[in-house]
């Protein structure tokens, strides 16, 4: 069983004070914002963050961000070690899910035809044909209050139930021997060896995507 105190302490860095709400072009007004960690006991991915990197999501890779050097544009003080911040519409469901960014138009999350959890490139609405943006849902949880005796935070979840998935996700290793980093896939029907980076779907680890509300002072400009 998961240790609640251990899990909440792992999510604590995600719960730090009140962000700039990004512009989003897909009805997130205001969005729920949260970070995600994987939960699979006694595995190398347990309590590890899920990060945006290369238009897909990974466990064991750092977050990749970008901000253009344009006159009068003040870039958020982002760095590659900060958690990736996700967003869904108020209420936890709606037209889809996205990333908490400042870039005009935002960045949408989708599941690709191969099952990979993916995100759009900034300034582009392109999503590969056969992908889906539907059936994402999140409960962001309550930030853990470490300063008040007896207080704690509720743990939320991020889920996808399209294409036969049963709310969970898969972490698929890049190496055939099962070692990471691990690319994140939706646990969909029909996922094959050809779809996953290590070439062996049996090496993928199923996990629950646990969330905590994110309240940082600054968002990133965009993820890459």
C-alpha positions as CSV (number, residue, x, y, z in Angstrom):
1,X,0.0,0.0,0.0
2,X,1.1,3.6,-0.6
3,X,2.3,5.6,2.4
4,X,0.1,8.8,2.4
5,X,2.8,10.8,4.3
6,X,5.5,9.7,1.9
7,X,3.3,10.5,-1.2
8,X,2.3,13.9,0.1
9,X,5.9,14.8,0.9
10,X,6.8,13.8,-2.7
11,X,4.1,16.1,-4.0
12,X,5.0,19.0,-1.7
13,X,7.4,20.7,-4.1
14,X,4.4,21.1,-6.5
15,X,2.4,23.1,-3.9
16,X,4.1,26.4,-3.6
17,X,2.1,29.8,-4.0
18,X,-0.3,31.4,-6.8
19,X,0.4,31.3,-10.6
20,X,-0.1,33.4,-13.6
21,X,-3.1,31.9,-15.3
22,X,-2.0,31.2,-18.9
23,X,-3.9,32.1,-22.0
24,X,-5.6,29.0,-23.3
25,X,-7.6,28.7,-26.6
26,X,-9.6,25.7,-25.5
27,X,-11.9,27.0,-22.7
28,X,-9.8,26.6,-19.6
29,X,-11.3,29.6,-17.6
30,X,-9.9,29.3,-15.1
31,X,-7.9,26.0,-15.4
32,X,-7.1,23.5,-12.7
33,X,-3.3,23.3,-12.5
34,X,-1.4,20.3,-11.1
35,X,1.8,18.2,-11.2
36,X,1.7,14.5,-11.7
37,X,3.8,11.7,-10.2
38,X,3.6,7.9,-11.0
39,X,2.4,5.5,-8.4
40,X,3.5,1.9,-8.7
41,X,4.9,0.4,-5.5
42,X,8.3,-1.4,-5.5
43,X,9.2,-0.2,-9.0
44,X,11.8,2.3,-10.3
45,X,9.0,4.7,-11.4
46,X,7.3,4.9,-8.0
47,X,6.7,8.5,-7.0
48,X,8.7,9.9,-9.9
49,X,7.4,13.0,-11.8
50,X,6.0,13.0,-15.3
51,X,7.7,15.6,-17.4
52,X,7.2,17.1,-20.8
53,X,10.1,16.5,-23.2
54,X,10.1,16.3,-27.0
55,X,6.3,16.7,-27.4
56,X,5.8,13.6,-25.3
57,X,5.9,12.7,-21.6
58,X,8.5,10.9,-19.7
59,X,9.6,9.5,-16.4
60,X,13.3,9.9,-15.9
61,X,13.8,12.8,-18.3
62,X,13.9,16.4,-17.2
63,X,11.3,19.0,-18.3
64,X,12.2,20.9,-21.4
65,X,11.1,24.5,-21.7
66,X,11.8,27.4,-24.0
67,X,11.3,31.2,-23.9
68,X,12.2,33.3,-26.9
69,X,14.6,36.2,-26.5
70,X,12.3,39.0,-27.6
71,X,12.6,42.7,-26.6
72,X,10.3,43.6,-23.7
73,X,9.3,39.9,-23.2
74,X,10.0,38.9,-19.6
75,X,10.6,35.2,-19.4
76,X,9.5,33.3,-16.4
77,X,12.4,32.0,-14.3
78,X,11.9,28.4,-15.5
79,X,14.5,25.7,-15.3
80,X,14.8,22.2,-16.5
81,X,14.4,20.7,-13.0
82,X,11.0,22.1,-12.2
83,X,8.0,19.8,-12.5
84,X,5.8,19.9,-15.6
85,X,2.4,21.6,-14.9
86,X,-0.8,20.3,-16.4
87,X,-4.1,22.0,-16.8
88,X,-7.8,21.0,-17.3
89,X,-10.9,23.0,-17.3
90,X,-12.6,24.0,-14.1
91,X,-14.5,21.0,-12.7
92,X,-11.9,18.5,-13.8
93,X,-13.2,17.6,-17.2
94,X,-14.2,19.3,-20.4
95,X,-12.8,19.8,-23.9
96,X,-9.5,18.1,-23.1
97,X,-6.3,18.7,-21.2
98,X,-3.4,21.0,-21.7
99,X,-0.2,22.4,-20.2
100,X,0.1,25.4,-17.9
101,X,1.9,27.9,-20.3
102,X,2.1,31.5,-21.1
103,X,2.5,31.1,-24.9
104,X,-0.4,32.5,-26.9
105,X,-2.8,29.7,-27.8
106,X,-1.5,27.3,-25.1
107,X,-0.4,23.7,-25.6
108,X,-3.0,20.9,-25.8
109,X,-2.5,17.3,-24.6
110,X,-3.6,14.4,-26.7
111,X,-3.2,10.6,-27.1
112,X,-1.5,9.8,-30.4
113,X,-2.6,6.9,-32.7
114,X,0.1,4.8,-31.1
115,X,-1.1,5.5,-27.6
116,X,1.6,7.9,-26.6
117,X,0.6,10.7,-24.3
118,X,1.7,13.8,-26.3
119,X,1.4,17.6,-26.5
120,X,1.2,20.1,-29.3
121,X,3.9,22.4,-30.4
122,X,3.5,26.0,-29.4
123,X,1.8,28.2,-32.0
124,X,0.4,25.2,-33.7
125,X,-2.9,23.4,-33.3
126,X,-1.7,20.4,-35.3
127,X,-2.6,17.0,-33.8
128,X,-1.9,13.9,-35.9
129,X,-4.9,12.4,-37.6
130,X,-6.3,9.5,-35.5
131,X,-5.4,11.1,-32.2
132,X,-7.8,11.9,-29.5
133,X,-8.1,14.9,-27.1
134,X,-11.2,13.5,-25.3
135,X,-11.9,11.6,-22.0
136,X,-9.2,13.2,-19.9
137,X,-10.2,14.0,-16.4
138,X,-8.4,15.3,-13.3
139,X,-8.9,15.9,-9.6
140,X,-6.0,18.1,-8.6
141,X,-6.0,17.3,-4.9
142,X,-5.3,19.8,-2.2
143,X,-1.9,21.3,-1.6
144,X,-0.2,19.8,1.4
145,X,0.2,22.3,4.3
146,X,3.4,21.3,6.1
147,X,3.2,24.3,8.5
148,X,0.0,23.5,10.3
149,X,-0.1,20.6,12.8
150,X,-2.4,17.8,11.8
151,X,-3.1,19.2,8.3
152,X,-2.7,17.2,5.1
153,X,-3.5,17.2,1.4
154,X,-5.9,15.1,-0.6
155,X,-4.4,13.2,-3.4
156,X,-5.9,13.6,-6.8
157,X,-5.8,11.6,-10.0
158,X,-5.3,12.2,-13.7
159,X,-7.1,9.7,-16.0
160,X,-7.8,8.8,-19.6
161,X,-10.6,6.3,-20.4
162,X,-10.6,6.4,-24.2
163,X,-9.9,3.5,-26.6
164,X,-10.4,0.8,-23.9
165,X,-8.2,2.4,-21.3
166,X,-9.2,1.8,-17.7
167,X,-8.0,5.2,-16.2
168,X,-4.3,4.1,-15.9
169,X,-1.2,4.8,-17.9
170,X,1.9,2.8,-18.9
171,X,5.6,3.7,-18.5
172,X,7.5,2.1,-21.3
173,X,11.3,1.8,-21.0
174,X,13.5,2.8,-23.9
175,X,15.8,-0.2,-23.3
176,X,14.9,-3.8,-24.0
177,X,16.2,-4.8,-20.5
178,X,13.5,-2.7,-18.9
179,X,15.6,0.2,-17.8
180,X,14.6,3.8,-18.3
181,X,13.9,6.5,-19.0
182,X,10.3,5.6,-19.6
183,X,7.9,7.1,-22.1
184,X,4.3,7.5,-20.9
185,X,1.5,5.9,-22.9
186,X,-2.2,5.6,-22.2
187,X,-3.1,2.0,-21.3
188,X,-5.2,1.5,-24.5
189,X,-6.3,-1.6,-26.3
190,X,-4.1,-2.9,-29.0
191,X,-0.8,-1.4,-27.9
192,X,2.0,-3.3,-29.7
193,X,5.7,-3.8,-29.5
194,X,6.1,-1.5,-32.5
195,X,4.5,1.3,-30.6
196,X,6.8,1.5,-27.6
197,X,10.4,2.8,-27.6
198,X,12.0,-0.4,-26.3
199,X,10.2,-2.6,-28.7
200,X,8.6,-4.8,-26.0
201,X,5.2,-3.8,-24.6
202,X,5.5,-6.5,-21.9
203,X,8.2,-4.4,-20.3
204,X,5.9,-1.4,-19.8
205,X,4.8,-0.7,-16.2
206,X,1.2,0.2,-15.4
207,X,0.8,3.1,-13.0
208,X,-1.7,5.5,-11.5
209,X,-1.1,9.2,-12.2
210,X,-1.4,11.0,-8.9
211,X,-1.8,14.8,-8.8
212,X,-1.4,17.7,-6.4
213,X,-2.6,21.2,-7.0
214,X,0.1,23.5,-8.3
215,X,0.2,27.1,-7.2
216,X,3.6,28.5,-8.3
217,X,4.2,32.2,-8.8
218,X,5.4,31.7,-12.4
219,X,4.4,29.4,-15.3
220,X,6.7,28.6,-18.2
221,X,6.5,30.2,-21.6
222,X,6.2,26.9,-23.5
223,X,7.2,23.3,-23.3
224,X,9.3,21.7,-26.0
